[in-house]
Amino acid sequence: MQPVKLGVIGCGVIGNVHLAAAAASPLVEIAAIADIRAEASGPAAGKFGIERVHGEGAELLDDPTVEAVVLAMPTCHRLRLALLAFAAGKHVLTEKPVAMNAGDVRRMIEARGDLVSGCCSARFRFMDSARAATDFIAGGALGDLRVVRCRAVVRAVEPPATTPPDWRLTRALNGGGILVNWGCYDLDYLLGLTGWRLKPRTVLAQCWTVPRAFEPWIAPGSDAETHFAALVLCEGGTAITFERAEYCPAEAHGAWEIIGEKGSLTLHMLAGSGKRLVFHEGTTDRGTVEHTVWEGDDGGAATSSGPVEDFAAAIREGRSPMTSLEHALVVQQITDAIYGSAQSGRAVEIA
């Protein structure tokens, strides 16, 4: 397969993750990079041996050597550059969150045409455990789904060595806080494992900003949430219960589970060793019986290499990537509804 000539816009932490994955892959050739900060693009160019370095992302999109682009800059800039990329005939892979709101995602879909485009929120579905879970669920062992749940709480332990960047908890720059930073991974993971069959319709939620004790730990002026809880009701009676928190004065917790009429599957989204997928089967004669359906080590390498390699393969094979813009739109609709419900104090309907 002819390597895809890739450009990366944004040479921060996640941009360097994409560059490392691209440099190691036979499916990709790094054609150019761009960053308005020379102090970011310079070291990246030196590290990966990149000759074509641009300042502004729009300059890279005019570069005829580039056929596809990764957008790895703050969320508030993604729509503009995605539209410019599509107009220039470039395939587009966006970092997460895909955009600031669902309206922006719809504009991307309308502008995409026949080009390939997707979102990196699929990152954790490239691990072996996620692929095994997807196959197991597709086999129908769980029956009709009743509850899909995630509860992931990061306990506040000690002040960070450096203050996180201001965009991370600023709604005007990032579209939100922990919900768009990590919640989009949870939604993509659970919706993707279940084959994107769930159709969310009603959302009731609440969001909270950082507790007062931890305000010195974050960038001044941060206004986005560090904790949210939501109930999402779907067509057919399935309920999604969803909570995430960081900077939280609570015991650390991480659980993802899919419960059906026939049984349930206990998961762990993050990389780790000695992971298990456990199926709790309902039986008439023995009650609930536990089965290990997969066991092994899940390194984090797939979460780094997966999005770029899948994107490149999708371009050459003429298919959608793991998470298409249509899938990303579903995640963004739920996200928008959570914010809307938290602001209004009422349930929000998703059209």
C-alpha positions as CSV (number, residue, x, y, z in Angstrom):
1,M,0.0,0.0,0.0
2,Q,1.3,3.4,-0.9
3,P,2.0,5.4,2.3
4,V,-0.4,8.3,3.0
5,K,1.4,11.6,3.0
6,L,0.3,13.1,6.3
7,G,0.4,16.6,7.7
8,V,0.0,17.3,11.4
9,I,-1.3,20.7,12.6
10,G,-0.4,21.2,16.3
11,C,2.9,20.0,17.7
12,G,2.0,19.9,21.4
13,V,1.8,16.7,23.5
14,I,-0.8,14.9,21.5
15,G,0.6,16.2,18.1
16,N,3.9,14.5,19.0
17,V,2.0,11.3,19.8
18,H,0.6,11.3,16.3
19,L,4.0,12.1,14.8
20,A,5.6,9.2,16.7
21,A,2.9,6.8,15.5
22,A,3.3,8.1,11.9
23,A,7.0,7.8,12.0
24,A,6.8,4.2,13.1
25,S,4.1,3.1,10.6
26,P,4.7,1.8,7.1
27,L,1.2,3.1,6.2
28,V,2.2,6.8,6.7
29,E,4.8,9.2,5.5
30,I,5.1,12.5,7.4
31,A,5.0,15.2,4.7
32,A,4.8,18.4,6.8
33,I,3.9,19.9,10.2
34,A,2.5,23.2,11.4
35,D,2.3,25.1,14.6
36,I,2.1,28.9,15.3
37,R,4.7,28.3,18.1
38,A,8.1,27.8,16.6
39,E,9.3,26.5,20.0
40,A,6.9,23.6,19.4
41,S,7.4,22.9,15.7
42,G,11.2,23.2,15.8
43,P,11.9,20.4,18.2
44,A,9.3,18.2,16.5
45,A,10.9,18.7,13.1
46,G,14.3,17.9,14.5
47,K,13.1,14.8,16.4
48,F,11.3,13.3,13.4
49,G,13.4,14.6,10.6
50,I,10.7,16.8,9.0
51,E,11.8,19.3,6.4
52,R,8.5,21.1,5.6
53,V,7.5,23.2,8.6
54,H,4.7,25.7,8.5
55,G,3.6,28.4,11.0
56,E,-0.1,28.6,10.3
57,G,-2.3,25.5,9.7
58,A,-3.8,27.0,6.6
59,E,-0.4,27.2,5.1
60,L,0.0,23.4,5.5
61,L,-3.3,22.8,3.9
62,D,-2.1,24.6,0.8
63,D,1.0,22.3,0.7
64,P,0.6,20.1,-2.4
65,T,2.7,17.3,-0.8
66,V,0.1,16.7,1.9
67,E,-2.9,14.5,1.1
68,A,-4.3,14.0,4.7
69,V,-4.1,16.0,7.9
70,V,-4.4,15.5,11.6
71,L,-5.9,18.4,13.5
72,A,-4.3,18.4,17.0
73,M,-4.7,22.0,18.1
74,P,-7.3,23.4,20.6
75,T,-10.9,22.5,19.8
76,C,-12.0,26.1,19.1
77,H,-9.9,26.1,15.9
78,R,-10.9,22.7,14.4
79,L,-14.0,23.7,12.5
80,R,-12.2,26.4,10.5
81,L,-9.3,24.2,9.6
82,A,-11.5,21.2,8.9
83,L,-13.5,23.2,6.4
84,L,-10.4,24.6,4.8
85,A,-8.9,21.1,4.6
86,F,-12.0,19.6,2.9
87,A,-12.0,22.6,0.4
88,A,-8.4,21.8,-0.3
89,G,-9.2,18.1,-1.0
90,K,-7.5,16.8,2.2
91,H,-8.7,13.9,4.3
92,V,-9.1,14.9,8.0
93,L,-8.6,13.2,11.3
94,T,-9.6,15.4,14.3
95,E,-8.4,15.0,17.8
96,K,-11.1,14.8,20.4
97,P,-13.5,16.4,21.1
98,V,-14.3,16.5,17.4
99,A,-15.6,20.1,17.6
100,M,-17.2,22.7,19.9
101,N,-20.8,21.6,19.4
102,A,-23.0,19.3,17.2
103,G,-23.7,22.1,14.8
104,D,-20.0,22.3,13.9
105,V,-19.9,18.6,13.3
106,R,-22.8,18.8,11.0
107,R,-21.0,21.5,9.0
108,M,-18.0,19.2,8.7
109,I,-20.2,16.3,7.5
110,E,-21.7,18.6,4.9
111,A,-18.3,19.8,3.7
112,R,-16.6,16.4,3.7
113,G,-17.9,15.1,0.3
114,D,-16.2,11.9,-0.7
115,L,-13.2,12.5,1.6
116,V,-12.3,10.3,4.6
117,S,-12.7,11.9,8.0
118,G,-13.0,10.7,11.6
119,C,-12.2,11.4,15.2
120,C,-9.6,10.1,17.7
121,S,-12.2,9.5,20.4
122,A,-12.0,5.8,19.2
123,R,-8.5,5.6,20.8
124,F,-9.3,2.9,23.4
125,R,-11.2,0.7,21.0
126,F,-8.0,-0.3,19.3
127,M,-6.9,-2.4,22.3
128,D,-7.2,-6.2,22.2
129,S,-9.7,-6.2,25.1
130,A,-12.0,-3.8,23.3
131,R,-11.9,-5.8,20.1
132,A,-12.7,-9.0,22.1
133,A,-15.6,-7.2,23.9
134,T,-17.0,-5.9,20.6
135,D,-17.1,-9.4,19.1
136,F,-18.6,-10.9,22.3
137,I,-21.4,-8.4,22.4
138,A,-22.1,-8.7,18.7
139,G,-22.7,-12.4,19.3
140,G,-25.8,-11.6,21.3
141,A,-24.8,-13.1,24.6
142,L,-26.1,-10.1,26.6
143,G,-29.5,-10.1,25.0
144,D,-31.5,-6.8,24.9
145,L,-29.4,-4.1,26.6
146,R,-30.8,-2.5,29.8
147,V,-28.0,-0.4,31.4
148,V,-24.7,0.8,29.9
149,R,-22.7,2.5,32.6
150,C,-19.4,4.4,33.3
151,R,-18.2,5.8,36.5
152,A,-14.6,7.1,36.5
153,V,-13.4,9.2,39.3
154,V,-9.8,10.5,39.6
155,R,-9.0,11.3,43.3
156,A,-7.2,14.5,44.1
157,V,-3.9,13.3,45.6
158,E,-1.4,16.1,45.5
159,P,-0.9,19.4,43.7
160,P,0.4,19.0,40.1
161,A,4.0,19.8,39.4
162,T,2.9,22.3,36.7
163,T,-0.4,24.0,36.2
164,P,-2.3,22.4,33.4
165,P,-2.7,24.6,30.2
166,D,-5.5,27.2,30.4
167,W,-7.4,25.7,27.4
168,R,-8.0,22.4,29.2
169,L,-10.7,23.8,31.5
170,T,-11.8,26.8,29.5
171,R,-15.1,26.4,27.7
172,A,-14.4,29.1,25.0
173,L,-11.2,27.3,24.0
174,N,-12.0,23.6,24.6
175,G,-15.8,23.4,24.5
176,G,-15.9,22.1,28.1
177,G,-13.9,20.3,30.7
178,I,-13.7,16.7,31.9
179,L,-16.7,15.7,29.7
180,V,-15.0,16.6,26.4
181,N,-11.5,15.8,27.7
182,W,-12.3,12.2,28.8
183,G,-16.1,11.7,28.6
184,C,-15.9,11.5,24.9
185,Y,-13.6,8.5,25.2
186,D,-16.1,6.8,27.5
187,L,-19.1,7.4,25.2
188,D,-17.1,6.3,22.1
189,Y,-16.0,3.2,23.9
190,L,-19.4,2.1,25.1
191,L,-21.3,3.1,22.0
192,G,-18.7,1.6,19.7
193,L,-18.5,-1.7,21.6
194,T,-22.3,-2.0,21.2
195,G,-22.1,-1.4,17.5
196,W,-23.5,2.2,17.6
197,R,-26.9,0.7,17.9
198,L,-28.0,2.9,20.9
199,K,-30.1,5.9,19.9
200,P,-30.0,8.5,22.7
201,R,-33.1,10.6,23.2
202,T,-33.4,12.1,26.7
203,V,-30.7,13.5,28.9
204,L,-30.8,14.7,32.5
205,A,-27.5,15.9,34.0
206,Q,-25.6,18.1,36.4
207,C,-22.1,19.5,36.2
208,W,-19.8,21.0,38.8
209,T,-16.6,23.1,38.6
210,V,-13.5,22.3,40.7
211,P,-13.9,22.2,44.5
212,R,-12.7,25.3,46.2
213,A,-9.8,23.4,47.9
214,F,-8.3,22.6,44.5
215,E,-8.7,25.9,42.8
216,P,-5.0,26.7,43.1
217,W,-4.2,23.5,41.2
218,I,-5.8,24.7,37.9
219,A,-5.2,27.6,35.6
220,P,-6.7,31.0,36.7
221,G,-9.9,31.8,35.0
222,S,-10.9,28.2,34.4
223,D,-14.7,27.9,34.0
224,A,-15.4,24.4,32.8
225,E,-16.6,21.4,34.7
226,T,-14.4,18.9,36.6
227,H,-17.3,16.6,37.6
228,F,-20.5,15.6,35.9
229,A,-23.2,13.0,36.3
230,A,-25.8,12.1,33.7
231,L,-28.7,9.8,32.8
232,V,-29.2,9.2,29.1
233,L,-32.4,7.4,28.0
234,C,-32.3,5.6,24.6
235,E,-34.8,4.3,22.2
236,G,-35.9,0.8,23.1
237,G,-35.5,1.3,26.9
238,T,-31.7,1.2,27.4
239,A,-30.3,3.6,30.0
240,I,-26.8,5.1,30.0
241,T,-25.6,6.1,33.5
242,F,-22.5,8.2,33.2
243,E,-20.3,10.0,35.7
244,R,-16.7,11.3,35.5
245,A,-14.7,13.5,37.8
246,E,-11.2,14.8,38.3
247,Y,-9.7,16.9,41.1
248,C,-12.3,15.1,43.2
249,P,-12.3,14.6,47.0
250,A,-13.5,11.0,46.7
251,E,-12.2,7.5,46.4
252,A,-10.7,6.7,43.0
253,H,-13.0,4.5,40.9
254,G,-13.1,3.2,37.4
255,A,-15.8,0.9,36.0
256,W,-17.4,0.4,32.7
257,E,-20.2,-2.2,32.4
258,I,-22.9,-3.3,29.9
259,I,-25.9,-5.1,31.4
260,G,-28.4,-7.0,29.3
261,E,-31.4,-9.2,29.8
262,K,-29.3,-12.4,29.6
263,G,-26.2,-11.2,31.4
264,S,-23.6,-8.4,31.8
265,L,-20.1,-7.7,30.7
266,T,-17.6,-6.0,33.1
267,L,-14.9,-3.9,31.3
268,H,-11.9,-1.7,31.9
269,M,-11.3,0.9,29.3
270,L,-7.8,1.9,30.1
271,A,-4.5,0.1,29.3
272,G,-3.2,-2.3,31.9
273,S,-1.8,-5.7,32.7
274,G,-3.8,-8.7,33.8
275,K,-7.1,-7.3,32.5
276,R,-10.2,-9.5,32.3
277,L,-13.5,-9.3,30.5
278,V,-16.0,-10.9,32.8
279,F,-19.4,-12.2,31.6
280,H,-22.0,-12.6,34.4
281,E,-24.6,-15.0,32.9
282,G,-28.1,-15.4,34.2
283,T,-29.1,-19.1,34.4
284,T,-32.2,-20.7,35.7
285,D,-30.6,-23.6,37.5
286,R,-27.4,-21.9,38.9
287,G,-28.3,-18.2,39.2
288,T,-25.6,-15.8,38.1
289,V,-22.6,-17.6,36.7
290,E,-19.2,-15.8,36.1
291,H,-17.1,-16.5,33.0
292,T,-13.9,-14.9,31.9
293,V,-14.3,-14.3,28.2
294,W,-10.9,-12.6,27.6
295,E,-7.8,-12.2,29.7
296,G,-4.5,-10.6,29.0
297,D,-2.3,-7.5,28.9
298,D,-3.4,-4.3,27.1
299,G,-0.4,-2.0,26.5
300,G,-1.0,1.6,25.6
301,A,0.7,1.4,22.2
302,A,-2.5,0.7,20.3
303,T,-4.1,3.8,21.7
304,S,-1.3,5.9,20.1
305,S,-0.8,4.0,16.8
306,G,-4.4,3.0,16.2
307,P,-6.0,6.3,15.2
308,V,-3.3,7.2,12.6
309,E,-2.9,3.7,11.1
310,D,-6.7,3.2,10.9
311,F,-7.1,6.6,9.3
312,A,-4.4,5.8,6.7
313,A,-5.9,2.4,5.9
314,A,-9.4,3.9,5.6
315,I,-8.1,6.3,3.0
316,R,-6.5,3.6,0.9
317,E,-9.4,1.2,1.4
318,G,-12.1,3.8,0.7
319,R,-13.9,3.2,4.0
320,S,-14.8,5.1,7.1
321,P,-12.3,5.1,10.0
322,M,-13.1,3.5,13.4
323,T,-15.1,6.5,14.5
324,S,-16.6,8.4,11.6
325,L,-17.9,12.0,11.8
326,E,-21.5,10.5,12.0
327,H,-20.4,8.5,15.1
328,A,-18.7,11.6,16.5
329,L,-21.9,13.5,16.0
330,V,-23.8,11.1,18.3
331,V,-21.1,11.6,21.0
332,Q,-21.3,15.4,20.5
333,Q,-25.1,15.4,20.7
334,I,-25.0,13.7,24.1
335,T,-22.3,16.1,25.2
336,D,-24.3,19.1,24.2
337,A,-27.4,17.7,25.9
338,I,-25.5,17.1,29.1
339,Y,-24.4,20.7,29.1
340,G,-27.8,21.9,28.2
341,S,-29.5,20.0,30.9
342,A,-27.0,21.1,33.6
343,Q,-27.5,24.7,32.6
344,S,-31.3,24.6,32.5
345,G,-32.0,22.1,35.3
346,R,-34.3,20.2,33.0
347,A,-34.2,17.1,30.8
348,V,-33.1,17.8,27.3
349,E,-34.4,15.9,24.2
350,I,-32.1,14.9,21.4
351,A,-33.7,15.2,18.0
